[in-house]
Amino acid sequence: MKINDVIRTKRLELGMTQGQVALRLGVSTLAVNKWERGASYPDITLIPVLARLLKTDANTLLSFQDDITAEQNLAIQRETDRLVREEGYDAGFRYAVDAMREYPACDQLACILTMYLDGALSLYGASEGGGEGGAGEASGGVVSAESADDQDEYRSTIDANYRRLASSAEPAAREMATGVLIAQAMQDENYAQAQELADRVSVSRATLSRLENGDPSVSFETFLRVCQGVGMLDKIPEAVDPYETDLGRIRADQALPQRVRKPK
């Protein structure tokens, strides 16, 4: 729940009126009414007092959730996707950002939503309706000035999330975000940022570029050092194990000698 919903719910649970809350806090009844409507927010100095009055804690009042269940995580992902497809990119973007604020400690959710928003921006971000001819498109498929401003906001928010997640304590989120930032730096020819990575793993910029372009002449030792530098060394066994994917299992079984092939 958002802070306005928390205030209203807790107040009603305690059987208090808006006037009683206002009197205890030394504010006007109109101010409390605005809080509950989401038209304004309590002053930061009132948060501890308000939390005690409503018999809750500041984290709950501010809608900070430490834990999220797998079911909640999946539900948020599905709702974000539904909103983007049915109501437009902006609706899904706003919902996802609110969800990340509600669960600030869940970097796994933040990483999944950020990567989804990044990919969906290319597909849906240019039009408000998520389909052809949306309000965000001008004639000839050129994005309107307003839509361009929106996309600047989307892009800056997504990039800021990647930068934050690159320092995450959660390995999977950190590795994924770091990989995206490296790819972006190379694509944008941001060689200073690429060099920073190269220095960290003791690999030259030219070698790093060859590695990202799939040059087979790069030594396996260099490849391992780069993987170690971006925190993905532990992913190599999984990546080369054919039994990690359905197609890999099929091909691996086909390659087995007939005498040891697994029975069907």
Secondary structure as the mmCIF struct_conf table of DSSP 4:
data_model
#
loop_
_struct_conf.conf_type_id
_struct_conf.id
_struct_conf.beg_label_comp_id
_struct_conf.beg_label_asym_id
_struct_conf.beg_label_seq_id
_struct_conf.end_label_comp_id
_struct_conf.end_label_asym_id
_struct_conf.end_label_seq_id
HELX_RH_AL_P HELX_RH_AL_P1 ILE A 3 GLU A 13
TURN_TY1_P TURN_TY1_P1 LEU A 14 GLY A 15
HELX_RH_AL_P HELX_RH_AL_P2 GLN A 18 LEU A 25
TURN_TY1_P TURN_TY1_P2 GLY A 26 GLY A 26
BEND BEND1 VAL A 27 VAL A 27
HELX_RH_AL_P HELX_RH_AL_P3 THR A 29 ARG A 37
TURN_TY1_P TURN_TY1_P3 GLY A 38 GLY A 38
BEND BEND2 ALA A 39 SER A 40
HELX_RH_3T_P HELX_RH_3T_P1 ILE A 44 LEU A 46
HELX_RH_AL_P HELX_RH_AL_P4 ILE A 47 LEU A 53
TURN_TY1_P TURN_TY1_P4 LEU A 54 LYS A 55
BEND BEND3 THR A 56 THR A 56
HELX_RH_AL_P HELX_RH_AL_P5 ALA A 58 LEU A 61
TURN_TY1_P TURN_TY1_P5 LEU A 62 SER A 63
BEND BEND4 ASP A 66 ASP A 66
HELX_RH_AL_P HELX_RH_AL_P6 ALA A 70 GLU A 87
HELX_RH_AL_P HELX_RH_AL_P7 TYR A 89 GLU A 102
BEND BEND5 TYR A 103 TYR A 103
TURN_TY1_P TURN_TY1_P6 PRO A 104 ALA A 105
HELX_RH_AL_P HELX_RH_AL_P8 ASP A 107 TYR A 124
TURN_TY1_P TURN_TY1_P7 GLY A 125 ALA A 126
TURN_TY1_P TURN_TY1_P8 GLU A 128 GLY A 129
BEND BEND6 GLY A 130 GLY A 131
TURN_TY1_P TURN_TY1_P9 GLU A 132 GLY A 133
TURN_TY1_P TURN_TY1_P10 ALA A 135 GLY A 136
STRN STRN1 GLU A 137 GLU A 137
HELX_RH_3T_P HELX_RH_3T_P2 SER A 139 GLY A 141
HELX_LH_PP_P HELX_LH_PP_P1 VAL A 142 VAL A 142
STRN STRN2 VAL A 143 VAL A 143
HELX_LH_PP_P HELX_LH_PP_P2 SER A 144 SER A 144
HELX_RH_AL_P HELX_RH_AL_P9 ALA A 145 LEU A 165
TURN_TY1_P TURN_TY1_P11 ALA A 166 SER A 167
BEND BEND7 ALA A 169 GLU A 170
HELX_RH_AL_P HELX_RH_AL_P10 PRO A 171 GLN A 187
TURN_TY1_P TURN_TY1_P12 ASP A 188 GLU A 189
HELX_RH_AL_P HELX_RH_AL_P11 TYR A 191 ARG A 200
TURN_TY1_P TURN_TY1_P13 VAL A 201 SER A 202
HELX_RH_AL_P HELX_RH_AL_P12 ARG A 205 GLU A 212
TURN_TY1_P TURN_TY1_P14 ASN A 213 GLY A 214
TURN_TY1_P TURN_TY1_P15 PRO A 216 SER A 217
BEND BEND8 VAL A 218 VAL A 218
HELX_RH_AL_P HELX_RH_AL_P13 PHE A 220 GLY A 229
TURN_TY1_P TURN_TY1_P16 VAL A 230 GLY A 231
HELX_RH_3T_P HELX_RH_3T_P3 LEU A 233 LYS A 235
HELX_RH_AL_P HELX_RH_AL_P14 ILE A 236 VAL A 240
HELX_RH_3T_P HELX_RH_3T_P4 PRO A 242 GLU A 244
BEND BEND9 THR A 245 THR A 245
HELX_RH_AL_P HELX_RH_AL_P15 ASP A 246 ALA A 255
BEND BEND10 LEU A 256 LEU A 256
HELX_RH_3T_P HELX_RH_3T_P5 GLN A 258 VAL A 260
HELX_LH_PP_P HELX_LH_PP_P3 ARG A 261 PRO A 263
#
